[in-house]
Amino acid sequence: MPELPEVETVANGVHERTHGQTIRAVWTSNKPQTFKTPPDQIIETLTNSRIERVHRVGKTIVMDVIRNKKPAQFLIHLGMSGRLLVSDPKVPVPAHTHGILTLSGGREIRFVDPRRFGRLSIAESTYEGPGKEPLTISLKDFIALFRNRKTPIKAALLNQSLLHGVGNIYADESLFRAGIRPRRQAGRLTHADLGRLRTALIDVLKHAIKLGGSSVSDYVDAEGIAGFFQLHHNVYSRTGEPCRVCKTAIERIVVGGRSTHFCPHCQK
């Protein structure tokens, strides 16, 4: 599933290519799994609206639009395999396309999702996401999130009601950089531990955004280009390979039902 850096990359790419344009027409596939809001309502809200901004909140792409001076938000969650592409109409429409926005500039925004775990909806109020924003959270607030929590720190990092946008890849990579084992109880980490983890998390996310995210499955950006951060993974999906720091073999365990990768020497 695309995580914060991948969603940020897609949102920024779509914004750069579409903001200020008018949505002239909207087509939907009407597949029920894809739409949290009825397709007719999505079509009515978006048709003849102007795209003011496309940005990320957690793992959700938020398109701010305005029509007849009335603002609205179109929410796109990519799910497991979703793609949001800005395409020339002459490019063949991919299979499993579930939404097409025809723009005044002549291009189209296409939502493609083979597995149909993605979701399209109109927000009834300003969308703020389920948890805190990892890139801007203060150290004080970060420490408070994990106070008295008995769950493993890896599981806590994946809890979207605490920090939205962090997924398996970036939890593993951040814990490695911070030198913290994924099974350590979140509530027993010291302030120094959590300070290192917050710094590591922000650094990892920013580095991944700079490199266009991690393409380990279906993910591509708004123009269909893969990211490069997977080439810089220290532990994620490197089971049995030597640690880039100490050469110890990377181990894989399961924490909270999720595959988890770590270095048994570098992480304490």
C-alpha positions in Angstrom: 0.0 0.0 0.0 1.4 3.5 -0.9 2.5 5.3 2.3 3.1 8.9 3.1 6.0 9.6 0.7 4.3 7.9 -2.2 1.0 9.7 -1.6 2.8 13.0 -1.2 4.7 12.4 -4.4 1.5 11.7 -6.3 -0.4 14.6 -4.8 2.4 17.1 -5.6 2.6 15.7 -9.1 -1.1 16.1 -9.8 -1.2 19.5 -8.2 1.7 20.7 -10.4 0.0 19.5 -13.6 -3.6 20.5 -12.8 -4.2 23.3 -10.3 -6.2 26.2 -11.6 -7.8 24.1 -14.3 -11.6 23.4 -14.6 -13.0 19.9 -14.6 -15.1 19.8 -17.7 -16.5 16.3 -17.4 -16.5 13.4 -15.0 -16.8 9.7 -15.8 -17.0 6.9 -13.2 -17.1 3.1 -13.6 -19.8 2.8 -10.9 -18.1 -0.2 -9.3 -19.5 -0.2 -5.7 -16.3 -1.1 -3.9 -14.6 2.0 -5.2 -17.0 4.7 -4.2 -17.7 5.8 -0.6 -19.8 8.6 -2.0 -22.4 7.8 -4.7 -20.9 8.3 -8.2 -23.8 10.7 -9.1 -22.9 13.0 -6.2 -19.2 12.9 -7.2 -20.1 13.9 -10.8 -22.4 16.7 -9.7 -19.8 18.1 -7.2 -16.8 18.0 -9.5 -18.3 18.9 -12.9 -17.4 22.6 -13.8 -15.5 23.0 -10.6 -12.0 24.5 -10.5 -9.0 22.7 -8.9 -7.6 25.0 -6.3 -5.1 22.6 -4.7 -4.1 18.9 -4.6 -2.4 17.8 -1.4 -1.9 14.9 1.0 -3.5 14.3 4.4 -2.2 11.1 5.9 -2.5 8.5 3.2 -5.3 10.3 1.4 -5.0 12.6 -1.6 -7.2 15.7 -1.1 -8.3 17.7 -4.1 -9.7 21.1 -3.1 -12.2 22.4 -5.7 -14.6 25.3 -5.9 -17.7 25.6 -8.0 -20.0 28.6 -8.0 -18.0 30.0 -5.1 -18.8 26.8 -3.1 -15.7 24.9 -1.9 -15.6 21.1 -1.7 -13.0 18.3 -1.2 -12.6 15.2 -3.4 -10.8 12.4 -1.5 -8.7 9.8 -3.2 -7.3 6.8 -1.3 -5.1 4.7 -3.4 -5.7 1.5 -1.4 -3.3 -1.4 -2.3 -2.8 -0.9 -6.0 -4.4 2.4 -6.9 -2.8 4.9 -9.3 -3.7 8.6 -9.9 -2.4 9.5 -13.4 -2.4 12.7 -15.4 -2.6 11.6 -19.0 -3.1 12.8 -22.5 -6.5 11.7 -23.8 -4.7 10.0 -26.7 -3.0 7.5 -24.3 -5.1 4.3 -24.2 -7.2 4.2 -21.0 -5.8 1.4 -18.8 -7.9 -1.6 -17.7 -9.4 -1.1 -14.3 -9.9 2.6 -14.6 -12.7 3.7 -12.3 -12.7 7.5 -12.7 -11.7 10.1 -15.3 -11.7 13.8 -14.9 -11.5 15.7 -18.2 -9.7 19.0 -17.7 -9.9 22.4 -19.4 -6.2 22.1 -20.2 -6.8 19.1 -22.4 -5.4 16.4 -20.1 -7.2 13.8 -17.9 -6.9 12.7 -14.4 -7.4 8.9 -14.3 -7.9 6.8 -11.2 -6.8 3.2 -11.9 -7.2 0.4 -9.4 -7.0 -3.3 -10.4 -7.7 -4.6 -6.9 -10.4 -2.1 -6.0 -9.2 -1.4 -2.4 -9.0 2.3 -3.2 -11.8 4.7 -2.4 -13.2 7.9 -4.0 -15.4 10.2 -2.0 -16.6 13.8 -1.3 -15.7 15.1 2.1 -18.7 16.4 4.1 -16.4 18.7 6.1 -12.8 19.7 6.0 -10.7 16.5 6.0 -8.0 16.4 8.6 -7.1 12.7 8.7 -7.3 10.2 11.6 -4.1 11.1 13.5 -1.2 13.5 13.8 1.0 14.6 10.9 4.4 12.9 11.2 6.3 15.6 9.3 5.3 18.4 11.6 4.5 16.9 15.0 6.4 18.5 17.9 8.6 16.4 20.1 6.3 17.0 23.1 3.3 15.7 21.2 5.2 12.8 19.7 6.3 11.6 23.2 2.7 12.0 24.4 1.4 9.7 21.7 3.2 6.6 23.2 2.8 7.3 26.9 1.6 4.2 28.8 1.0 2.2 25.6 1.7 -1.5 26.1 1.8 -2.3 22.4 5.1 -2.8 20.5 6.5 0.4 19.1 6.3 -1.0 15.6 2.5 -1.6 16.0 2.1 1.8 17.6 3.8 3.5 14.6 1.3 1.8 12.3 -1.7 3.0 14.3 -3.2 5.6 12.0 -5.2 7.2 14.8 -1.8 8.1 16.3 0.3 9.0 13.3 -1.4 9.0 9.9 0.6 8.1 6.9 3.2 5.8 8.4 3.2 2.2 7.0 5.3 -0.9 7.1 8.2 0.4 5.1 8.8 3.6 6.9 8.2 2.2 10.3 10.9 -0.4 9.8 13.3 2.1 8.3 12.8 4.7 11.0 13.2 2.1 13.8 16.5 1.0 12.2 17.8 4.6 12.0 16.8 5.2 15.6 18.4 2.0 16.8 15.2 0.7 18.4 13.9 -2.9 18.2 10.4 -3.2 16.8 9.1 -5.3 19.7 10.0 -2.9 22.4 7.0 -1.7 24.4 6.1 1.8 23.2 5.3 3.1 26.7 8.7 2.0 28.1 10.8 3.9 25.6 12.7 6.8 27.1 12.3 10.4 26.0 15.7 10.1 24.4 14.6 7.0 22.5 11.5 8.8 21.3 13.5 11.9 20.3 15.7 9.7 18.2 12.7 8.0 16.6 10.9 11.2 15.8 14.1 12.6 14.1 14.6 9.3 12.2 11.0 9.2 11.1 11.1 12.7 9.7 14.4 12.2 8.0 13.3 8.9 6.4 10.1 10.3 5.1 11.7 13.5 3.7 14.4 11.4 2.0 11.8 9.1 0.5 9.8 12.0 -0.8 12.9 13.5 -2.4 13.4 10.2 -4.2 9.8 9.9 -5.4 8.8 7.1 -2.9 9.4 3.4 -2.8 8.3 1.3 -5.8 8.1 -2.2 -4.4 4.8 -3.2 -5.9 2.3 -1.2 -8.1 3.3 2.3 -7.1 4.1 4.9 -9.7 3.8 8.7 -9.6 1.3 11.0 -11.5 3.1 10.3 -14.8 3.6 6.6 -14.3 7.2 6.8 -13.2 8.6 4.6 -10.4 10.2 5.9 -7.3 13.8 5.2 -6.2 13.8 5.0 -2.4 13.6 1.2 -2.4 17.3 1.3 -3.5 18.1 2.9 -0.1 16.2 0.6 2.2 18.3 -0.5 5.1 16.1 -3.3 6.4 12.7 -3.5 4.8 12.4 -6.6 2.7 16.1 -7.4 3.0 15.7 -10.6 5.1 19.0 -12.5 5.3 21.0 -9.8 3.6 23.9 -8.1 5.4 23.2 -4.9 7.4 24.6 -2.0 5.5 26.2 -0.8 8.8 27.4 -3.9 10.7 27.0 -6.7 8.2 24.8 -8.8 10.5 22.0 -10.6 8.6 18.7 -8.7 8.6 16.0 -10.7 10.4 12.2 -10.9 9.7 9.6 -11.3 12.5 5.9 -10.6 12.7 4.7 -7.8 14.9 1.0 -7.0 15.1 0.3 -9.3 12.1 2.8 -7.4 9.9 6.1 -8.5 8.5 8.9 -6.6 10.3 12.5 -6.3 9.4 15.4 -5.3 11.7 19.1 -5.6 12.4 19.6 -7.6 15.7 22.9 -5.9 16.2 22.2 -2.2 15.4 18.8 -2.2 17.1 18.5 -2.6 20.8 
